[in-house]
Each structure stands twice: as C-alpha cells, then as structure tokens.
Amino acid sequence: MYNSPVTQKGQVTIPLKLRLKYGIEPYGKVRLEMGDKYIKILPEKDIVDIAGFLKHRAKGKSVLKARKEMEKNYVRV
C-alpha cells in the first residue's frame, strides 16, 4: 500500500515504483474509474503510442518523437 498527499489543486503523485510497474510515463495518460468508495487509476494508451512507426514527410521525424519534443517545450499561458 502507498500513501500520497493531495495538493491544494487536488493533484496526487503516483510513486515512481508504481509508475514503472504499470508503464505510466511522463506526459502519459491515465484513466480514472469511480466506485462507491474508491477511485481506480489505470494506465491509458495514447493514439501516438501506436503511431511510433509513422514518419513525418517533411522532416523525417517519427510522430512519437515530434510529440515528445512538443510536450517538452510546451508552456501554458
């Protein structure tokens, strides 16, 4: 069992050991399922996960690499 504090914004950190075990990567997605007295967190596959073999015609980058690069440099305003 793991405990994790809930921040003022309602955010929870999933411990590294669990992220590694269940394949939850940075900038990845999870699905939340609700029960009567629980919340289940499940890894969610992104459409880009199945598109890693595609190449962008103009630059020759894979879609996955381009997405990770975009997310690394993305800043919310």
N, CA, C and O atoms as CSV, one atom per row, in Angstrom:
chain,resi,resn,atom,element,x,y,z
A,1,MET,N,N,0.841,-1.175,0.000
A,1,MET,CA,C,0.000,0.000,0.000
A,1,MET,C,C,0.888,1.240,0.000
A,1,MET,O,O,1.927,1.275,0.659
A,2,TYR,N,N,0.463,2.251,-0.747
A,2,TYR,CA,C,1.207,3.501,-0.836
A,2,TYR,C,C,0.287,4.648,-0.431
A,2,TYR,O,O,-0.909,4.631,-0.722
A,3,ASN,N,N,0.851,5.631,0.234
A,3,ASN,CA,C,0.123,6.845,0.578
A,3,ASN,C,C,0.734,8.002,-0.190
A,3,ASN,O,O,1.947,8.048,-0.392
A,4,SER,N,N,-0.104,8.935,-0.616
A,4,SER,CA,C,0.374,10.104,-1.335
A,4,SER,C,C,-0.492,11.288,-0.940
A,4,SER,O,O,-1.718,11.177,-0.930
A,5,PRO,N,N,0.123,12.418,-0.613
A,5,PRO,CA,C,-0.684,13.581,-0.230
A,5,PRO,C,C,-1.434,14.153,-1.439
A,5,PRO,O,O,-1.028,13.969,-2.587
A,6,VAL,N,N,-2.513,14.834,-1.154
A,6,VAL,CA,C,-3.281,15.533,-2.186
A,6,VAL,C,C,-2.935,17.011,-2.059
A,6,VAL,O,O,-3.044,17.587,-0.977
A,7,THR,N,N,-2.516,17.628,-3.168
A,7,THR,CA,C,-2.126,19.043,-3.129
A,7,THR,C,C,-3.354,19.940,-3.060
A,7,THR,O,O,-4.490,19.479,-3.166
A,8,GLN,N,N,-3.103,21.213,-2.884
A,8,GLN,CA,C,-4.163,22.225,-2.819
A,8,GLN,C,C,-5.002,22.205,-4.106
A,8,GLN,O,O,-6.193,22.513,-4.071
A,9,LYS,N,N,-4.385,21.845,-5.239
A,9,LYS,CA,C,-5.086,21.793,-6.523
A,9,LYS,C,C,-5.729,20.428,-6.780
A,9,LYS,O,O,-6.302,20.211,-7.847
A,10,GLY,N,N,-5.641,19.517,-5.826
A,10,GLY,CA,C,-6.248,18.202,-5.985
A,10,GLY,C,C,-5.371,17.217,-6.725
A,10,GLY,O,O,-5.858,16.177,-7.167
A,11,GLN,N,N,-4.094,17.514,-6.873
A,11,GLN,CA,C,-3.176,16.636,-7.586
A,11,GLN,C,C,-2.554,15.614,-6.643
A,11,GLN,O,O,-2.311,15.893,-5.468
A,12,VAL,N,N,-2.303,14.422,-7.186
A,12,VAL,CA,C,-1.699,13.335,-6.427
A,12,VAL,C,C,-0.497,12.825,-7.217
A,12,VAL,O,O,-0.570,12.677,-8.437
A,13,THR,N,N,0.595,12.560,-6.530
A,13,THR,CA,C,1.770,11.984,-7.184
A,13,THR,C,C,1.698,10.466,-7.094
A,13,THR,O,O,1.511,9.907,-6.014
A,14,ILE,N,N,1.849,9.807,-8.237
A,14,ILE,CA,C,1.912,8.348,-8.248
A,14,ILE,C,C,3.374,7.971,-8.024
A,14,ILE,O,O,4.233,8.391,-8.799
A,15,PRO,N,N,3.676,7.200,-6.998
A,15,PRO,CA,C,5.070,6.861,-6.701
A,15,PRO,C,C,5.780,6.218,-7.903
A,15,PRO,O,O,5.169,5.481,-8.677
A,16,LEU,N,N,7.070,6.509,-8.042
A,16,LEU,CA,C,7.878,6.025,-9.159
A,16,LEU,C,C,7.793,4.515,-9.324
A,16,LEU,O,O,7.664,4.019,-10.443
A,17,LYS,N,N,7.863,3.792,-8.232
A,17,LYS,CA,C,7.814,2.324,-8.291
A,17,LYS,C,C,6.536,1.842,-8.990
A,17,LYS,O,O,6.574,0.894,-9.774
A,18,LEU,N,N,5.414,2.494,-8.702
A,18,LEU,CA,C,4.151,2.123,-9.335
A,18,LEU,C,C,4.105,2.573,-10.797
A,18,LEU,O,O,3.604,1.843,-11.653
A,19,ARG,N,N,4.626,3.774,-11.088
A,19,ARG,CA,C,4.650,4.247,-12.487
A,19,ARG,C,C,5.473,3.310,-13.353
A,19,ARG,O,O,5.087,3.005,-14.481
A,20,LEU,N,N,6.602,2.854,-12.835
A,20,LEU,CA,C,7.451,1.928,-13.594
A,20,LEU,C,C,6.758,0.583,-13.784
A,20,LEU,O,O,6.773,0.020,-14.878
A,21,LYS,N,N,6.158,0.077,-12.725
A,21,LYS,CA,C,5.500,-1.231,-12.776
A,21,LYS,C,C,4.354,-1.250,-13.782
A,21,LYS,O,O,4.156,-2.243,-14.482
A,22,TYR,N,N,3.599,-0.154,-13.856
A,22,TYR,CA,C,2.412,-0.131,-14.711
A,22,TYR,C,C,2.605,0.644,-16.014
A,22,TYR,O,O,1.651,0.841,-16.767
A,23,GLY,N,N,3.837,1.084,-16.281
A,23,GLY,CA,C,4.133,1.720,-17.564
A,23,GLY,C,C,3.524,3.094,-17.736
A,23,GLY,O,O,3.168,3.477,-18.850
A,24,ILE,N,N,3.399,3.839,-16.658
A,24,ILE,CA,C,2.885,5.208,-16.742
A,24,ILE,C,C,4.081,6.131,-16.930
A,24,ILE,O,O,4.908,6.281,-16.030
A,25,GLU,N,N,4.166,6.745,-18.099
A,25,GLU,CA,C,5.320,7.575,-18.441
A,25,GLU,C,C,5.009,9.053,-18.255
A,25,GLU,O,O,3.843,9.448,-18.234
A,26,PRO,N,N,6.066,9.881,-18.118
A,26,PRO,CA,C,5.834,11.328,-18.054
A,26,PRO,C,C,5.042,11.772,-19.284
A,26,PRO,O,O,5.284,11.291,-20.391
A,27,TYR,N,N,4.124,12.661,-19.091
A,27,TYR,CA,C,3.227,13.177,-20.140
A,27,TYR,C,C,2.279,12.106,-20.658
A,27,TYR,O,O,1.592,12.313,-21.658
A,28,GLY,N,N,2.238,10.965,-19.985
A,28,GLY,CA,C,1.320,9.906,-20.378
A,28,GLY,C,C,-0.083,10.222,-19.890
A,28,GLY,O,O,-0.341,11.305,-19.364
A,29,LYS,N,N,-0.962,9.293,-20.062
A,29,LYS,CA,C,-2.348,9.475,-19.664
A,29,LYS,C,C,-2.759,8.321,-18.749
A,29,LYS,O,O,-2.261,7.201,-18.864
A,30,VAL,N,N,-3.681,8.630,-17.842
A,30,VAL,CA,C,-4.295,7.608,-17.001
A,30,VAL,C,C,-5.813,7.780,-17.082
A,30,VAL,O,O,-6.320,8.864,-17.371
A,31,ARG,N,N,-6.507,6.701,-16.823
A,31,ARG,CA,C,-7.967,6.729,-16.792
A,31,ARG,C,C,-8.386,6.545,-15.336
A,31,ARG,O,O,-7.842,5.694,-14.632
A,32,LEU,N,N,-9.345,7.336,-14.892
A,32,LEU,CA,C,-9.847,7.241,-13.528
A,32,LEU,C,C,-11.231,6.612,-13.565
A,32,LEU,O,O,-12.116,7.078,-14.283
A,33,GLU,N,N,-11.413,5.552,-12.787
A,33,GLU,CA,C,-12.708,4.893,-12.676
A,33,GLU,C,C,-13.183,5.032,-11.236
A,33,GLU,O,O,-12.412,4.844,-10.295
A,34,MET,N,N,-14.444,5.361,-11.079
A,34,MET,CA,C,-15.000,5.580,-9.750
A,34,MET,C,C,-15.829,4.388,-9.289
A,34,MET,O,O,-16.568,3.783,-10.066
A,35,GLY,N,N,-15.689,4.072,-8.019
A,35,GLY,CA,C,-16.546,3.101,-7.359
A,35,GLY,C,C,-17.295,3.818,-6.256
A,35,GLY,O,O,-17.204,5.040,-6.138
A,36,ASP,N,N,-18.029,3.081,-5.451
A,36,ASP,CA,C,-18.771,3.713,-4.361
A,36,ASP,C,C,-17.847,4.399,-3.361
A,36,ASP,O,O,-18.145,5.490,-2.874
A,37,LYS,N,N,-16.707,3.743,-3.055
A,37,LYS,CA,C,-15.801,4.311,-2.049
A,37,LYS,C,C,-14.346,4.247,-2.495
A,37,LYS,O,O,-13.441,4.187,-1.663
A,38,TYR,N,N,-14.119,4.258,-3.808
A,38,TYR,CA,C,-12.734,4.195,-4.291
A,38,TYR,C,C,-12.608,4.863,-5.656
A,38,TYR,O,O,-13.593,5.073,-6.364
A,39,ILE,N,N,-11.376,5.185,-5.999
A,39,ILE,CA,C,-11.020,5.670,-7.333
A,39,ILE,C,C,-9.921,4.752,-7.843
A,39,ILE,O,O,-8.907,4.563,-7.171
A,40,LYS,N,N,-10.112,4.184,-9.016
A,40,LYS,CA,C,-9.126,3.293,-9.619
A,40,LYS,C,C,-8.379,4.080,-10.694
A,40,LYS,O,O,-8.997,4.747,-11.523
A,41,ILE,N,N,-7.048,4.000,-10.677
A,41,ILE,CA,C,-6.211,4.673,-11.674
A,41,ILE,C,C,-5.643,3.615,-12.597
A,41,ILE,O,O,-4.972,2.685,-12.149
A,42,LEU,N,N,-5.911,3.756,-13.895
A,42,LEU,CA,C,-5.460,2.784,-14.884
A,42,LEU,C,C,-4.623,3.459,-15.954
A,42,LEU,O,O,-4.960,4.560,-16.387
A,43,PRO,N,N,-3.517,2.817,-16.401
A,43,PRO,CA,C,-2.750,3.399,-17.499
A,43,PRO,C,C,-3.625,3.471,-18.745
A,43,PRO,O,O,-4.406,2.559,-19.017
A,44,GLU,N,N,-3.492,4.549,-19.494
A,44,GLU,CA,C,-4.283,4.733,-20.708
A,44,GLU,C,C,-3.330,4.875,-21.887
A,44,GLU,O,O,-2.382,5.658,-21.838
A,45,LYS,N,N,-3.584,4.127,-22.927
A,45,LYS,CA,C,-2.766,4.235,-24.136
A,45,LYS,C,C,-3.179,5.468,-24.920
A,45,LYS,O,O,-4.363,5.788,-25.018
A,46,ASP,N,N,-2.204,6.146,-25.470
A,46,ASP,CA,C,-2.433,7.318,-26.289
A,46,ASP,C,C,-2.374,6.887,-27.749
A,46,ASP,O,O,-1.667,5.935,-28.081
A,47,ILE,N,N,-3.094,7.561,-28.611
A,47,ILE,CA,C,-3.088,7.224,-30.031
A,47,ILE,C,C,-1.665,7.281,-30.596
A,47,ILE,O,O,-1.332,6.554,-31.531
A,48,VAL,N,N,-0.840,8.143,-30.024
A,48,VAL,CA,C,0.533,8.276,-30.507
A,48,VAL,C,C,1.352,7.024,-30.199
A,48,VAL,O,O,2.336,6.753,-30.887
A,49,ASP,N,N,0.964,6.257,-29.175
A,49,ASP,CA,C,1.683,5.031,-28.834
A,49,ASP,C,C,1.673,4.034,-29.981
A,49,ASP,O,O,2.623,3.268,-30.144
A,50,ILE,N,N,0.619,4.034,-30.772
A,50,ILE,CA,C,0.559,3.102,-31.895
A,50,ILE,C,C,1.058,3.736,-33.184
A,50,ILE,O,O,1.119,3.077,-34.222
A,51,ALA,N,N,1.415,5.012,-33.119
A,51,ALA,CA,C,1.855,5.713,-34.323
A,51,ALA,C,C,3.366,5.923,-34.337
A,51,ALA,O,O,3.865,6.689,-35.162
A,52,GLY,N,N,4.099,5.271,-33.458
A,52,GLY,CA,C,5.535,5.470,-33.372
A,52,GLY,C,C,6.291,5.105,-34.632
A,52,GLY,O,O,7.417,5.562,-34.827
A,53,PHE,N,N,5.705,4.302,-35.480
A,53,PHE,CA,C,6.381,3.880,-36.697
A,53,PHE,C,C,6.160,4.844,-37.851
A,53,PHE,O,O,6.809,4.715,-38.889
A,54,LEU,N,N,5.252,5.815,-37.693
A,54,LEU,CA,C,4.969,6.759,-38.771
A,54,LEU,C,C,6.051,7.826,-38.848
A,54,LEU,O,O,6.619,8.216,-37.828
A,55,LYS,N,N,6.328,8.287,-40.031
A,55,LYS,CA,C,7.313,9.345,-40.242
A,55,LYS,C,C,6.615,10.562,-40.823
A,55,LYS,O,O,5.740,10.446,-41.681
A,56,HIS,N,N,7.019,11.735,-40.340
A,56,HIS,CA,C,6.521,12.973,-40.916
A,56,HIS,C,C,7.270,13.193,-42.219
A,56,HIS,O,O,8.500,13.153,-42.233
A,57,ARG,N,N,6.577,13.418,-43.278
A,57,ARG,CA,C,7.197,13.518,-44.605
A,57,ARG,C,C,8.180,14.667,-44.719
A,57,ARG,O,O,9.225,14.527,-45.355
A,58,ALA,N,N,7.861,15.799,-44.115
A,58,ALA,CA,C,8.698,16.983,-44.288
A,58,ALA,C,C,10.021,16.887,-43.529
A,58,ALA,O,O,11.060,17.289,-44.052
A,59,LYS,N,N,9.996,16.366,-42.320
A,59,LYS,CA,C,11.204,16.389,-41.502
A,59,LYS,C,C,11.791,15.020,-41.229
A,59,LYS,O,O,12.927,14.928,-40.763
A,60,GLY,N,N,11.063,13.962,-41.500
A,60,GLY,CA,C,11.573,12.624,-41.251
A,60,GLY,C,C,11.532,12.192,-39.800
A,60,GLY,O,O,12.091,11.150,-39.459
A,61,LYS,N,N,10.883,12.969,-38.925
A,61,LYS,CA,C,10.765,12.598,-37.518
A,61,LYS,C,C,9.578,11.672,-37.327
A,61,LYS,O,O,8.582,11.760,-38.046
A,62,SER,N,N,9.694,10.794,-36.362
A,62,SER,CA,C,8.541,9.960,-36.033
A,62,SER,C,C,7.514,10.832,-35.310
A,62,SER,O,O,7.863,11.828,-34.677
A,63,VAL,N,N,6.273,10.451,-35.411
A,63,VAL,CA,C,5.195,11.181,-34.745
A,63,VAL,C,C,5.430,11.195,-33.235
A,63,VAL,O,O,5.224,12.219,-32.585
A,64,LEU,N,N,5.855,10.076,-32.684
A,64,LEU,CA,C,6.092,9.975,-31.249
A,64,LEU,C,C,7.196,10.932,-30.808
A,64,LEU,O,O,7.054,11.622,-29.798
A,65,LYS,N,N,8.292,10.978,-31.559
A,65,LYS,CA,C,9.405,11.863,-31.213
A,65,LYS,C,C,8.977,13.330,-31.305
A,65,LYS,O,O,9.327,14.141,-30.448
A,66,ALA,N,N,8.223,13.657,-32.342
A,66,ALA,CA,C,7.743,15.027,-32.510
A,66,ALA,C,C,6.819,15.410,-31.358
A,66,ALA,O,O,6.893,16.533,-30.858
A,67,ARG,N,N,5.951,14.498,-30.931
A,67,ARG,CA,C,5.026,14.776,-29.826
A,67,ARG,C,C,5.793,14.997,-28.531
A,67,ARG,O,O,5.511,15.945,-27.798
A,68,LYS,N,N,6.756,14.135,-28.241
A,68,LYS,CA,C,7.536,14.288,-27.004
A,68,LYS,C,C,8.306,15.607,-27.011
A,68,LYS,O,O,8.416,16.262,-25.975
A,69,GLU,N,N,8.832,15.996,-28.154
A,69,GLU,CA,C,9.563,17.255,-28.280
A,69,GLU,C,C,8.617,18.436,-28.030
A,69,GLU,O,O,8.971,19.391,-27.339
A,70,MET,N,N,7.423,18.357,-28.597
A,70,MET,CA,C,6.439,19.415,-28.405
A,70,MET,C,C,6.047,19.529,-26.935
A,70,MET,O,O,5.981,20.636,-26.401
A,71,GLU,N,N,5.786,18.401,-26.272
A,71,GLU,CA,C,5.372,18.428,-24.876
A,71,GLU,C,C,6.497,18.912,-23.962
A,71,GLU,O,O,6.235,19.544,-22.939
A,72,LYS,N,N,7.734,18.620,-24.323
A,72,LYS,CA,C,8.876,19.045,-23.514
A,72,LYS,C,C,8.997,20.570,-23.514
A,72,LYS,O,O,9.392,21.166,-22.512
A,73,ASN,N,N,8.656,21.196,-24.641
A,73,ASN,CA,C,8.816,22.638,-24.776
A,73,ASN,C,C,7.515,23.421,-24.601
A,73,ASN,O,O,7.516,24.649,-24.690
A,74,TYR,N,N,6.414,22.726,-24.355
A,74,TYR,CA,C,5.109,23.386,-24.232
A,74,TYR,C,C,5.022,24.146,-22.911
A,74,TYR,O,O,5.393,23.623,-21.860
A,75,VAL,N,N,4.537,25.363,-22.971
A,75,VAL,CA,C,4.356,26.181,-21.782
A,75,VAL,C,C,2.923,26.699,-21.771
A,75,VAL,O,O,2.463,27.282,-22.753
A,76,ARG,N,N,2.214,26.484,-20.657
A,76,ARG,CA,C,0.844,27.001,-20.538
A,76,ARG,C,C,0.904,28.503,-20.254
A,76,ARG,O,O,1.791,28.989,-19.553
A,77,VAL,N,N,-0.054,29.209,-20.811
A,77,VAL,CA,C,-0.106,30.659,-20.560
A,77,VAL,C,C,-1.376,31.031,-19.843
A,77,VAL,O,O,-1.597,32.205,-19.547
